[in-house]
């Protein structure tokens, strides 16, 4: 009657095996998108101050949707879209594209495969 005492993690692969499979599946899903950006590319993105003109047009960070303030330092991508550094850097570490227009940091349009 010892059959009832085992936990779900004991079946088939065990918990660590299951985790590995899930991780692998997630990895395959992520690999269908653009590759991560180069660390050097990310660090070389210019940091620019937000202008009064940009604030007047209601410019907001496309990632967190918060409005910018005048003279706030933001990171500018080659496509000229700007983001909070703390918003865009984690994204670029996963995807080498602008979240707004999908252009690659390399200057390519990643929608054309």
Backbone as CSV, one residue per row, in Angstrom:
resi,resn,N_x,N_y,N_z,CA_x,CA_y,CA_z,C_x,C_y,C_z
1,UNK,0.826,-1.204,0.000,0.000,0.000,0.000,0.865,1.260,0.000
2,UNK,2.156,1.109,-0.287,3.047,2.260,-0.312,2.853,3.121,-1.552
3,UNK,2.000,2.690,-2.465,1.807,3.403,-3.729,1.261,4.812,-3.540
4,UNK,0.451,5.042,-2.530,-0.237,6.317,-2.368,0.643,7.405,-1.767
5,UNK,1.815,7.026,-1.291,2.612,7.991,-0.534,3.609,8.766,-1.383
6,UNK,3.704,8.432,-2.665,4.698,9.134,-3.478,4.130,10.458,-3.981
7,UNK,4.985,11.444,-4.118,4.553,12.762,-4.591,4.606,12.786,-6.116
8,UNK,3.880,13.704,-6.729,3.886,13.791,-8.202,5.293,13.918,-8.771
9,UNK,6.196,14.532,-8.022,7.556,14.710,-8.498,8.318,13.409,-8.651
10,UNK,7.797,12.334,-8.023,8.496,11.047,-8.099,8.230,10.309,-9.401
11,UNK,7.199,10.687,-10.112,6.831,9.962,-11.317,7.729,10.311,-12.490
12,UNK,7.895,9.345,-13.350,8.602,9.512,-14.607,9.976,10.147,-14.422
13,UNK,10.089,11.469,-14.608,11.417,12.086,-14.606,11.804,12.654,-13.254
14,UNK,10.843,12.766,-12.335,11.145,13.477,-11.095,11.060,14.969,-11.337
15,UNK,11.102,15.760,-10.259,10.873,17.198,-10.372,11.946,17.894,-11.201
16,UNK,13.207,17.536,-10.985,14.269,18.250,-11.706,14.214,17.946,-13.199
17,UNK,13.839,16.716,-13.550,13.704,16.366,-14.957,12.576,17.142,-15.602
18,UNK,11.487,17.290,-14.853,10.339,18.040,-15.346,10.719,19.500,-15.565
19,UNK,11.443,20.071,-14.598,11.898,21.456,-14.720,12.745,21.634,-15.979
20,UNK,13.607,20.663,-16.226,14.492,20.751,-17.387,13.684,20.747,-18.680
21,UNK,12.646,19.920,-18.716,11.806,19.839,-19.914,11.068,21.152,-20.140
22,UNK,10.497,21.700,-19.057,9.780,22.974,-19.153,10.726,24.075,-19.628
23,UNK,11.911,24.118,-19.039,12.911,25.118,-19.416,13.264,24.986,-20.896
24,UNK,13.409,23.750,-21.347,13.764,23.506,-22.745,12.645,23.978,-23.671
25,UNK,11.395,23.683,-23.303,10.261,24.106,-24.123,10.180,25.620,-24.196
26,UNK,10.356,26.280,-23.044,10.329,27.740,-23.021,11.445,28.289,-23.889
27,UNK,12.603,27.660,-23.819,13.740,28.082,-24.625,13.432,27.997,-26.105
28,UNK,12.736,26.924,-26.509,12.387,26.763,-27.917,11.409,27.845,-28.360
29,UNK,10.480,28.196,-27.472,9.529,29.258,-27.797,10.261,30.576,-27.993
30,UNK,11.174,30.878,-27.083,11.888,32.148,-27.151,12.789,32.226,-28.373
31,UNK,13.294,31.075,-28.792,14.235,31.071,-29.912,13.577,31.395,-31.242
32,UNK,12.248,31.420,-31.271,11.589,31.751,-32.524,11.659,33.252,-32.792
33,UNK,11.876,34.029,-31.758,11.962,35.476,-31.909,13.367,35.902,-32.269
34,UNK,13.582,37.206,-32.344,14.927,37.708,-32.641,15.888,37.368,-31.503
35,UNK,17.167,37.258,-31.804,18.155,36.930,-30.770,18.381,38.117,-29.839
36,UNK,18.995,37.864,-28.690,19.319,38.985,-27.790,20.285,39.959,-28.453
37,UNK,20.251,41.195,-28.010,21.183,42.196,-28.521,22.554,41.991,-27.872
38,UNK,23.591,42.407,-28.566,24.935,42.339,-27.992,25.033,43.282,-26.806
39,UNK,25.739,42.822,-25.763,25.940,43.668,-24.580,26.597,44.996,-24.975
40,UNK,27.553,44.932,-25.920,28.241,46.162,-26.339,27.264,47.115,-27.027
41,UNK,26.384,46.525,-27.851,25.377,47.331,-28.550,24.494,48.062,-27.538
42,UNK,24.073,47.317,-26.510,23.193,47.900,-25.495,23.910,49.040,-24.776
43,UNK,25.148,48.772,-24.362,25.857,49.788,-23.577,26.255,50.992,-24.421
44,UNK,26.317,50.811,-25.742,26.716,51.936,-26.596,25.524,52.775,-27.063
45,UNK,24.305,52.392,-26.670,23.142,53.210,-27.039,23.270,54.580,-26.404
46,UNK,23.001,55.635,-27.168,23.129,56.978,-26.589,22.072,57.239,-25.518
47,UNK,22.484,57.961,-24.485,21.547,58.438,-23.472,21.280,59.901,-23.778
48,UNK,20.016,60.241,-23.969,19.663,61.610,-24.365,18.654,62.198,-23.388
49,UNK,18.680,63.519,-23.204,17.682,64.146,-22.334,16.369,64.361,-23.082
50,UNK,15.268,64.155,-22.378,13.949,64.413,-22.960,13.774,65.919,-23.134
51,UNK,13.233,66.327,-24.275,13.036,67.756,-24.547,11.631,68.203,-24.144
52,UNK,11.486,69.502,-23.981,10.169,70.076,-23.679,9.175,69.719,-24.788
53,UNK,9.672,69.755,-26.015,8.835,69.441,-27.177,8.269,68.019,-27.074
54,UNK,9.132,67.066,-26.679,8.678,65.681,-26.542,7.627,65.555,-25.439
55,UNK,7.843,66.264,-24.330,6.882,66.237,-23.232,5.548,66.832,-23.690
56,UNK,5.621,67.926,-24.453,4.409,68.588,-24.949,3.585,67.677,-25.859
57,UNK,4.255,66.771,-26.568,3.523,65.867,-27.459,3.003,64.646,-26.708
58,UNK,3.222,64.610,-25.390,2.709,63.497,-24.593,3.506,62.222,-24.762
59,UNK,4.789,62.377,-25.082,5.643,61.208,-25.269,5.713,60.396,-23.984
60,UNK,5.564,59.065,-24.114,5.667,58.194,-22.943,6.573,57.023,-23.270
61,UNK,7.060,56.381,-22.239,7.874,55.180,-22.439,6.955,54.063,-22.946
62,UNK,7.259,53.492,-24.116,6.381,52.456,-24.672,6.328,51.200,-23.799
63,UNK,7.330,51.014,-22.945,7.378,49.805,-22.124,6.518,49.951,-20.873
64,UNK,6.757,51.003,-20.087,6.028,51.151,-18.819,4.852,52.117,-18.910
65,UNK,4.731,52.818,-20.048,3.620,53.745,-20.299,3.631,54.982,-19.397
66,UNK,4.757,55.273,-18.773,4.830,56.478,-17.948,5.320,57.647,-18.783
67,UNK,4.771,58.811,-18.514,5.196,60.018,-19.221,6.624,60.373,-18.828
68,UNK,7.349,60.929,-19.756,8.686,61.426,-19.459,8.596,62.823,-18.854
69,UNK,9.656,63.200,-18.164,9.762,64.574,-17.683,10.892,65.258,-18.439
70,UNK,10.823,66.569,-18.544,11.847,67.324,-19.262,13.218,67.060,-18.635
71,UNK,14.195,66.838,-19.479,15.588,66.601,-19.087,15.821,65.219,-18.479
72,UNK,14.782,64.390,-18.421,14.970,63.010,-17.969,15.886,62.295,-18.956
73,UNK,16.795,61.469,-18.443,17.729,60.762,-19.314,17.081,59.476,-19.833
74,UNK,17.043,59.346,-21.155,16.457,58.157,-21.764,17.429,57.559,-22.777
75,UNK,17.242,56.272,-23.076,18.100,55.610,-24.057,17.435,55.674,-25.420
76,UNK,18.232,56.032,-26.418,17.704,56.165,-27.773,18.200,55.029,-28.654
77,UNK,17.266,54.356,-29.301,17.610,53.288,-30.227,17.914,53.876,-31.600
78,UNK,18.564,53.096,-32.478,18.900,53.608,-33.818,17.673,54.086,-34.597
79,UNK,16.502,53.538,-34.274,15.267,53.944,-34.968,14.692,55.231,-34.378
80,UNK,15.397,55.807,-33.395,15.021,57.069,-32.740,13.939,56.950,-31.669
81,UNK,13.421,55.748,-31.429,12.503,55.586,-30.305,13.309,55.657,-29.007
82,UNK,12.704,56.262,-27.980,13.413,56.410,-26.703,12.669,55.680,-25.589
83,UNK,13.439,55.216,-24.602,12.919,54.404,-23.504,13.668,54.720,-22.222
84,UNK,13.032,54.456,-21.080,13.782,54.454,-19.825,14.849,53.370,-19.938
85,UNK,16.026,53.650,-19.434,17.097,52.661,-19.470,16.666,51.371,-18.771
86,UNK,15.992,51.512,-17.620,15.599,50.329,-16.839,14.495,49.529,-17.525
87,UNK,13.818,50.155,-18.501,12.771,49.449,-19.253,13.349,48.735,-20.477
88,UNK,14.232,49.423,-21.200,14.675,48.884,-22.490,15.828,47.890,-22.354
89,UNK,16.689,48.073,-21.352,17.849,47.179,-21.253,17.438,45.716,-21.030
90,UNK,16.522,45.435,-20.074,16.118,44.025,-19.908,15.473,43.452,-21.172
91,UNK,14.726,44.282,-21.897,14.109,43.835,-23.153,15.185,43.477,-24.175
92,UNK,16.177,44.364,-24.314,17.221,44.135,-25.313,18.084,42.929,-24.964
93,UNK,18.157,42.606,-23.660,18.916,41.420,-23.268,18.204,40.150,-23.730
94,UNK,16.932,40.277,-24.105,16.168,39.141,-24.626,15.950,39.224,-26.136
95,UNK,15.759,40.447,-26.642,15.410,40.630,-28.055,16.218,41.777,-28.658
96,UNK,16.780,41.527,-29.830,17.563,42.565,-30.507,16.659,43.428,-31.388
97,UNK,15.525,43.887,-30.845,14.632,44.710,-31.650,13.997,45.799,-30.808
98,UNK,13.573,46.850,-31.468,12.794,47.896,-30.816,11.391,47.349,-30.550
99,UNK,10.883,47.472,-29.314,9.535,46.962,-29.018,8.442,47.702,-29.794
100,UNK,8.747,48.897,-30.291,7.737,49.698,-30.985,7.661,49.345,-32.471
101,UNK,8.802,49.410,-33.145,8.773,49.238,-34.605,9.452,47.948,-35.065
102,UNK,9.976,47.172,-34.114,10.598,45.875,-34.420,11.869,45.972,-35.254
103,UNK,12.443,47.163,-35.372,13.716,47.268,-36.083,14.834,46.734,-35.195
104,UNK,15.762,46.038,-35.821,16.899,45.493,-35.091,17.863,46.612,-34.708
105,UNK,18.619,46.401,-33.639,19.652,47.369,-33.261,20.707,47.463,-34.352
106,UNK,20.808,46.411,-35.148,21.782,46.414,-36.237,21.281,47.266,-37.396
107,UNK,20.037,47.757,-37.275,19.495,48.604,-38.316,18.661,47.842,-39.332
108,UNK,18.497,46.525,-39.098,17.686,45.747,-40.029,16.244,45.719,-39.538
109,UNK,15.347,45.523,-40.455,13.945,45.374,-40.100,13.686,43.883,-39.889
110,UNK,13.451,43.480,-38.655,13.369,42.053,-38.356,12.055,41.425,-38.809
111,UNK,11.115,42.241,-39.315,9.861,41.660,-39.786,10.057,40.988,-41.143
112,UNK,11.105,41.390,-41.848,11.424,40.714,-43.118,12.325,39.534,-42.812
113,UNK,11.777,38.350,-42.858,12.601,37.172,-42.558,13.179,36.599,-43.840
